[in-house]
Amino acid sequence: MKLKGIMILSSLIVVVLTSCSGSDVTFTPSVLEIPSATNPAENTPIPTGTNTQTIENDPTPDVEKIKEGALNTVKTFPDPSQYQWQEITSGLIKPLGMTTYFDENLLIYVLEQDGIIRVLEEGDLLEKPFLDIKNKTTTRGSEQGLLGIALDPNYADNGIFFLNYSGRGGDTVIARYVANEDRKSSDPGSEQIILTYEQPYSNHNGGNLVFGPDGLLYIGLGDGGSGGDPEMRAQNPDTLLGKMLRITVQDQEIYAIPSDNPYQGGGGRGEIWAMGLRNPWRYSFDRLTGDLWIADVGQGNWEEINFTPANPEPGLNYGWYYREGTHSFKGVPPEQVDLINPIYEYDHSMGCSVTGGYVYRGNDLPEWYGVYVFGDFCTGKVWGLLPDDAGNWTLSELFSTDVNISSFGEDVFGELYLISHNGTIYKMVKN
């Protein structure tokens, strides 16, 4: 079956995760003792006026709801031939991401790489953009542009949203904006820059922005680019590059540092929550459990998916540049800090650039409940991951498409979308 450019696999392939040699590999969450590196500091100042106070963090998960959700999580993958990616709009220009809002209608905000945010209202693409900041962004590098958006948890009341984009000089800019009352438009003049950071190269900018279940803003930055992390930034706590940042932006003049960030008391940049990332291209929190899923694009051989259970201790280290996936890459690491293994990796015989997705938590497709869906930009393949009762992970190749998957999306109801860099957005539906 072919649906407007999306090819659907007619069979379900469930495999034990394997290495390139074909031997069985059991992927379980594990760690390797490795300490922080001590590279020379790279100090880029945060904007004047930044609030550097620390705040307490005390999330309260709904334990009963999580238990109920765990019981509903499927044990086997559904037959993908019974489902399709249904086109909901086309004609977009290099779309890279989306977020959604619901009042009386479902609004989908779509990021176009050149600096425009378009609005889909109940499936209709509105002529007027939600925001146009093309005059502020650059796409001189293929990985630059308007890269991420996150709506404030109180967006319905305050209209505040946050963007991650490449400024005219190529540096990362994190900025706060305010939407107009109709939530279908916003004023470019409302911009308040809250954080800027120098990007030494035009690639590996990361770009995602996500509010976690703790109400804090998580910002994924790549290692600064070039190849092989030549300045060894990902393991250097004095630079924000190659890190997952976590800051408080609600009710702040600029932002605040959470009191339990690992370096809030010194020894590194206070904004850092985790380190050892190469180019986190899309990460998400499971909306039910709070688990964090990070897709980290590999160097030349291995793409990886990292899984972090909810409410971890801050200060995680995902391994790059010491390792690419589970494989040694550069240097001999010291012996004292925990390095986290990915739960899944694939070599470049299967694809060349991983695109992170979401755990399905919608109501329309209960057969998918609990499946983590992700893909590959180069090949257009879509895979799923499910845990088994032993704590290991099972992989299924679900769909084969002929598009460049730049991102996935999740709406307010938990339904899943696929974004093609070629200009089309699809929604996963039953045939």
C-alpha positions as CSV (number, residue, x, y, z in Angstrom):
1,M,0.0,0.0,0.0
2,K,1.3,3.5,-0.8
3,L,-0.3,6.6,0.7
4,K,1.0,9.9,-0.8
5,G,4.6,9.1,-0.5
6,I,4.5,6.8,2.6
7,M,5.2,3.1,2.0
8,I,3.8,0.7,4.6
9,L,5.5,-2.5,5.4
10,S,3.2,-5.5,5.0
11,S,4.8,-7.6,7.7
12,L,6.0,-7.1,11.3
13,I,9.6,-7.9,12.1
14,V,10.4,-8.5,15.7
15,V,14.1,-9.0,16.5
16,V,16.4,-9.3,19.4
17,L,18.8,-6.3,19.1
18,T,21.9,-7.3,17.3
19,S,25.3,-5.9,16.6
20,C,26.7,-5.5,13.1
21,S,28.2,-9.0,13.3
22,G,24.7,-10.5,13.7
23,S,25.4,-11.9,17.2
24,D,22.7,-11.5,19.9
25,V,23.1,-8.5,22.2
26,T,21.0,-7.9,25.2
27,F,20.5,-4.2,25.8
28,T,19.8,-3.4,29.4
29,P,20.2,-0.1,31.3
30,S,23.8,-0.2,32.6
31,V,26.7,2.1,33.5
32,L,30.4,2.3,33.3
33,E,32.4,4.2,35.9
34,I,34.0,7.2,34.3
35,P,34.7,10.7,35.8
36,S,34.4,14.2,34.3
37,A,37.1,15.4,32.0
38,T,39.2,18.4,32.9
39,N,39.4,20.3,29.6
40,P,40.2,24.0,29.5
41,A,37.2,26.2,30.3
42,E,35.2,27.7,27.5
43,N,33.4,30.6,29.0
44,T,30.6,32.3,27.1
45,P,28.6,34.8,29.2
46,I,24.9,34.5,29.8
47,P,22.9,37.6,29.0
48,T,23.1,40.5,31.4
49,G,20.3,40.4,33.9
50,T,20.1,36.6,34.1
51,N,18.6,35.5,37.4
52,T,21.1,33.0,38.8
53,Q,19.2,32.1,41.9
54,T,18.6,28.5,42.7
55,I,15.2,26.9,43.1
56,E,13.9,23.8,44.8
57,N,12.5,21.1,42.6
58,D,9.8,18.8,44.1
59,P,7.8,17.0,41.3
60,T,4.9,14.8,42.6
61,P,4.1,12.0,40.1
62,D,0.7,10.5,40.0
63,V,1.7,7.0,41.1
64,E,-1.7,5.4,40.7
65,K,-2.1,6.7,37.1
66,I,1.4,5.4,36.3
67,K,0.5,1.9,37.7
68,E,-2.7,1.9,35.7
69,G,-0.8,2.9,32.5
70,A,1.7,0.2,33.1
71,L,-1.0,-2.4,33.1
72,N,-2.3,-1.1,29.8
73,T,1.1,-1.1,28.1
74,V,1.1,-3.6,25.2
75,K,3.3,-6.7,25.4
76,T,3.7,-7.2,21.6
77,F,3.9,-4.9,18.6
78,P,0.7,-4.3,16.6
79,D,0.6,-5.4,12.9
80,P,1.8,-2.2,11.1
81,S,0.0,-3.3,7.9
82,Q,-3.2,-2.4,9.7
83,Y,-2.1,1.3,10.2
84,Q,-0.9,4.1,8.0
85,W,0.7,7.6,8.1
86,Q,-2.2,9.7,6.8
87,E,-1.2,13.0,5.2
88,I,-2.8,16.0,7.0
89,T,-1.0,18.8,5.2
90,S,1.7,19.5,2.6
91,G,3.4,22.4,1.0
92,L,5.5,23.3,4.0
93,I,9.1,24.5,3.6
94,K,11.6,22.3,5.4
95,P,9.5,21.6,8.5
96,L,11.6,20.5,11.5
97,G,9.2,20.2,14.4
98,M,5.8,20.9,16.0
99,T,3.8,21.4,19.1
100,T,0.1,21.7,19.8
101,Y,-2.5,23.6,21.8
102,F,-6.2,22.9,22.2
103,D,-8.9,25.4,23.2
104,E,-12.0,25.0,21.1
105,N,-10.0,23.7,18.2
106,L,-6.7,21.8,17.9
107,L,-3.9,24.1,16.8
108,I,-0.7,22.6,15.5
109,Y,2.3,24.9,15.4
110,V,4.8,23.8,12.8
111,L,8.4,25.0,12.6
112,E,9.9,25.8,9.2
113,Q,13.6,25.8,9.2
114,D,14.0,29.2,7.6
115,G,12.3,30.9,10.6
116,I,8.6,30.7,10.1
117,I,6.0,29.0,12.4
118,R,2.8,28.0,10.5
119,V,-0.5,27.1,12.1
120,L,-2.8,24.1,11.3
121,E,-6.3,24.6,12.8
122,E,-8.2,21.4,12.8
123,G,-6.2,20.3,9.7
124,D,-6.4,23.5,7.8
125,L,-3.2,25.4,7.1
126,L,-3.7,29.0,7.9
127,E,-2.4,31.6,5.5
128,K,-1.0,33.9,8.1
129,P,2.0,32.6,10.0
130,F,2.0,32.3,13.8
131,L,5.5,34.0,13.8
132,D,8.0,35.1,11.2
133,I,11.6,35.6,12.4
134,K,13.4,34.9,9.2
135,N,15.3,38.2,9.7
136,K,16.8,36.8,12.9
137,T,17.8,33.3,11.8
138,T,20.4,31.8,9.6
139,T,20.5,28.5,7.7
140,R,24.0,28.8,6.2
141,G,24.6,25.4,7.7
142,S,22.1,22.6,6.9
143,E,21.6,22.0,10.7
144,Q,20.9,25.6,11.5
145,G,17.7,27.6,11.5
146,L,14.6,27.6,13.7
147,L,15.1,24.4,15.6
148,G,12.8,24.0,18.6
149,I,9.6,25.3,20.3
150,A,8.1,24.7,23.7
151,L,4.9,26.1,25.1
152,D,4.9,27.4,28.7
153,P,2.9,25.0,30.9
154,N,0.6,27.9,31.6
155,Y,0.4,28.8,27.9
156,A,-3.4,28.8,27.9
157,D,-3.3,31.7,30.4
158,N,-0.1,33.6,29.6
159,G,0.5,32.8,25.9
160,I,4.3,32.4,26.6
161,F,6.4,30.2,24.4
162,F,10.1,29.6,23.9
163,L,12.2,29.1,20.8
164,N,15.6,27.7,20.0
165,Y,17.1,29.2,16.8
166,S,20.4,29.9,15.1
167,G,21.0,33.7,15.2
168,R,22.4,35.6,12.3
169,G,25.9,34.8,13.3
170,G,25.1,31.1,13.8
171,D,25.1,31.1,17.6
172,T,22.3,29.4,19.6
173,V,19.6,31.7,20.9
174,I,16.9,30.7,23.4
175,A,14.2,33.3,23.5
176,R,10.8,33.9,25.1
177,Y,7.8,35.2,23.1
178,V,4.2,36.0,23.8
179,A,1.3,34.8,21.6
180,N,-1.7,37.0,20.8
181,E,-5.0,36.3,22.5
182,D,-6.3,34.2,19.6
183,R,-3.2,32.0,20.0
184,K,-3.0,31.9,16.2
185,S,-0.5,34.7,15.9
186,S,2.2,36.4,17.9
187,D,4.4,39.6,17.9
188,P,8.0,39.2,16.9
189,G,8.6,42.4,19.0
190,S,7.7,40.5,22.1
191,E,11.1,38.6,22.0
192,Q,13.1,38.4,25.2
193,I,16.4,36.6,24.8
194,I,17.2,34.5,27.8
195,L,20.3,32.6,26.8
196,T,22.8,32.8,23.9
197,Y,25.7,30.5,23.3
198,E,28.5,30.5,20.7
199,Q,28.5,27.7,18.1
200,P,32.0,27.2,16.8
201,Y,30.8,25.3,13.7
202,S,27.5,25.2,11.8
203,N,26.6,21.6,12.6
204,H,25.6,19.7,15.8
205,N,23.4,22.5,17.2
206,G,20.9,20.1,18.8
207,G,17.9,22.4,19.0
208,N,15.1,20.8,21.0
209,L,13.2,22.5,23.8
210,V,11.0,20.4,26.1
211,F,9.3,21.2,29.4
212,G,9.8,18.2,31.7
213,P,7.3,16.8,34.2
214,D,9.0,18.9,36.8
215,G,7.9,22.1,35.0
216,L,11.6,22.9,34.1
217,L,12.8,23.7,30.6
218,Y,15.3,21.1,29.1
219,I,17.6,22.4,26.3
220,G,19.6,19.9,24.3
221,L,22.8,21.3,22.8
222,G,25.2,19.4,20.4
223,D,28.9,19.3,20.9
224,G,29.6,22.3,18.8
225,G,30.2,20.6,15.5
226,S,32.9,19.7,13.0
227,G,33.6,16.0,13.5
228,G,34.8,13.9,16.4
229,D,34.4,16.8,18.9
230,P,37.8,18.2,18.2
231,E,37.8,20.6,21.1
232,M,36.5,17.9,23.4
233,R,33.5,19.9,24.6
234,A,31.0,17.2,25.4
235,Q,32.9,16.0,28.5
236,N,33.9,19.5,29.7
237,P,31.6,20.9,32.4
238,D,32.8,24.5,31.7
239,T,31.0,24.7,28.4
240,L,27.3,24.2,27.6
241,L,28.0,22.3,24.4
242,G,27.4,18.6,24.3
243,K,25.0,18.9,27.3
244,M,21.4,18.7,28.4
245,L,20.6,21.9,30.2
246,R,17.8,22.4,32.7
247,I,16.6,25.8,33.8
248,T,13.6,27.4,35.5
249,V,11.9,30.0,33.3
250,Q,8.4,30.4,34.8
251,D,8.0,33.5,37.0
252,Q,11.6,34.5,36.3
253,E,13.0,37.8,34.9
254,I,15.3,35.7,32.8
255,Y,15.9,32.2,34.3
256,A,17.0,30.5,37.5
257,I,19.2,27.5,38.2
258,P,17.5,24.5,39.9
259,S,19.0,23.8,43.3
260,D,19.8,20.1,42.4
261,N,21.6,20.8,39.1
262,P,25.0,19.1,39.5
263,Y,27.1,22.3,39.1
264,Q,24.8,24.9,40.6
265,G,27.3,25.2,43.5
266,G,30.4,25.4,41.3
267,G,32.8,23.2,39.3
268,G,31.0,23.8,36.0
269,R,28.1,25.7,34.3
270,G,25.1,25.7,36.6
271,E,22.7,25.2,33.7
272,I,24.0,21.7,33.0
273,W,21.8,18.8,34.0
274,A,23.6,16.0,32.0
275,M,26.6,15.7,29.7
276,G,28.2,13.5,27.0
277,L,25.8,14.2,24.1
278,R,27.0,14.5,20.5
279,N,23.9,15.9,18.7
280,P,20.6,15.1,20.5
281,W,18.1,15.2,17.6
282,R,14.8,15.1,19.3
283,Y,14.1,13.9,22.8
284,S,10.9,13.5,24.7
285,F,9.4,12.7,28.1
286,D,6.9,9.9,28.4
287,R,3.8,11.9,29.2
288,L,2.6,9.1,31.6
289,T,5.7,8.0,33.4
290,G,8.1,10.9,33.0
291,D,10.8,8.7,31.5
292,L,13.2,10.6,29.2
293,W,14.1,9.3,25.7
294,I,17.0,10.9,23.8
295,A,18.0,10.1,20.2
296,D,21.7,11.0,19.8
297,V,23.1,11.2,16.3
298,G,26.3,9.3,15.8
299,Q,29.7,10.2,14.3
300,G,30.3,7.8,11.5
301,N,29.2,4.3,12.6
302,W,26.5,4.2,15.3
303,E,23.2,5.9,16.0
304,E,21.8,5.5,19.5
305,I,18.7,5.8,21.7
306,N,19.1,6.6,25.4
307,F,16.5,5.8,28.0
308,T,16.5,7.5,31.4
309,P,13.8,6.5,34.0
310,A,11.8,9.2,35.6
311,N,13.3,11.3,38.4
312,P,17.0,10.4,38.0
313,E,19.8,12.0,40.0
314,P,21.1,15.0,38.0
315,G,24.6,14.7,36.6
316,L,24.1,11.9,34.1
317,N,26.8,11.2,31.5
318,Y,25.7,9.7,28.1
319,G,29.3,8.9,27.1
320,W,30.2,10.9,24.0
321,Y,33.2,11.5,23.0
322,Y,34.7,8.6,24.9
323,R,32.1,6.3,23.2
324,E,30.0,6.3,20.1
325,G,27.0,4.2,21.2
326,T,28.6,1.4,23.2
327,H,31.9,1.5,21.2
328,S,35.1,3.2,22.2
329,F,35.7,6.4,20.2
330,K,38.3,8.8,21.6
331,G,40.7,8.6,24.5
332,V,41.0,6.4,27.5
333,P,38.5,7.5,30.0
334,P,39.4,7.9,33.7
335,E,37.6,5.7,36.2
336,Q,35.1,7.4,38.4
337,V,32.0,8.8,36.8
338,D,29.0,6.7,35.6
339,L,28.6,6.5,31.8
340,I,25.1,5.4,30.6
341,N,24.8,2.8,27.9
342,P,22.2,3.4,25.2
343,I,19.3,0.9,25.2
344,Y,19.6,0.6,21.5
345,E,22.1,1.4,18.7
346,Y,22.2,0.7,15.0
347,D,25.0,0.9,12.5
348,H,25.0,2.7,9.2
349,S,23.9,-0.3,7.2
350,M,20.4,0.5,8.7
351,G,20.5,4.3,8.5
352,C,22.7,7.3,9.0
353,S,20.9,9.9,11.2
354,V,18.5,8.9,14.0
355,T,15.4,11.0,14.6
356,G,13.8,10.7,18.1
357,G,10.1,10.2,18.7
358,Y,7.6,9.5,21.4
359,V,6.0,6.8,23.5
360,Y,2.5,6.4,22.3
361,R,0.0,7.4,25.0
362,G,-3.1,8.3,22.9
363,N,-6.6,6.9,23.0
364,D,-7.2,6.3,19.3
365,L,-4.8,3.4,18.9
366,P,-4.7,1.3,22.2
367,E,-2.7,-1.4,20.4
368,W,0.2,1.0,20.4
369,Y,0.1,2.0,24.0
370,G,3.6,2.1,25.5
371,V,5.5,1.7,22.2
372,Y,8.4,4.1,21.7
373,V,8.3,5.2,18.0
374,F,11.4,6.7,16.3
375,G,13.0,6.7,12.8
376,D,15.9,7.6,10.6
377,F,16.3,10.7,8.5
378,C,18.2,9.2,5.7
379,T,16.3,5.9,5.1
380,G,12.8,6.9,6.2
381,K,12.5,3.8,8.3
382,V,10.3,3.8,11.4
383,W,11.0,1.5,14.3
384,G,9.5,0.8,17.7
385,L,10.9,-0.3,21.0
386,L,9.1,-2.2,23.8
387,P,10.4,-3.4,27.2
388,D,10.0,-7.1,28.0
389,D,9.3,-8.6,31.5
390,A,13.1,-9.1,32.0
391,G,13.9,-5.5,31.6
392,N,15.4,-5.8,28.1
393,W,14.2,-4.1,24.9
394,T,12.7,-5.5,21.8
395,L,13.0,-3.8,18.4
396,S,10.5,-3.9,15.5
397,E,10.9,-2.3,12.1
398,L,7.4,-0.9,11.6
399,F,7.2,1.2,8.5
400,S,9.4,2.0,5.5
401,T,8.8,5.5,4.0
402,D,10.3,7.4,1.2
403,V,10.7,10.7,3.1
404,N,13.4,12.3,5.1
405,I,12.0,12.1,8.7
406,S,13.1,15.4,10.3
407,S,10.9,15.0,13.5
408,F,8.0,13.3,15.1
409,G,5.2,15.1,16.9
410,E,2.7,14.4,19.7
411,D,-0.5,16.3,20.1
412,V,-2.3,17.2,23.3
413,F,-4.3,14.0,23.1
414,G,-1.2,11.8,22.7
415,E,-1.6,11.0,19.1
416,L,1.6,10.7,16.9
417,Y,2.7,12.6,13.8
418,L,5.6,12.2,11.4
419,I,7.2,15.2,9.9
420,S,8.9,15.0,6.5
421,H,11.6,17.6,5.7
422,N,10.2,17.4,2.2
423,G,7.2,19.4,3.4
424,T,4.5,17.1,4.5
425,I,3.1,16.1,7.9
426,Y,1.4,12.8,8.6
427,K,-0.6,11.3,11.4
428,M,-0.6,7.7,12.5
429,V,-4.1,6.2,12.0
430,K,-5.8,2.9,11.7
431,N,-6.6,1.8,8.1
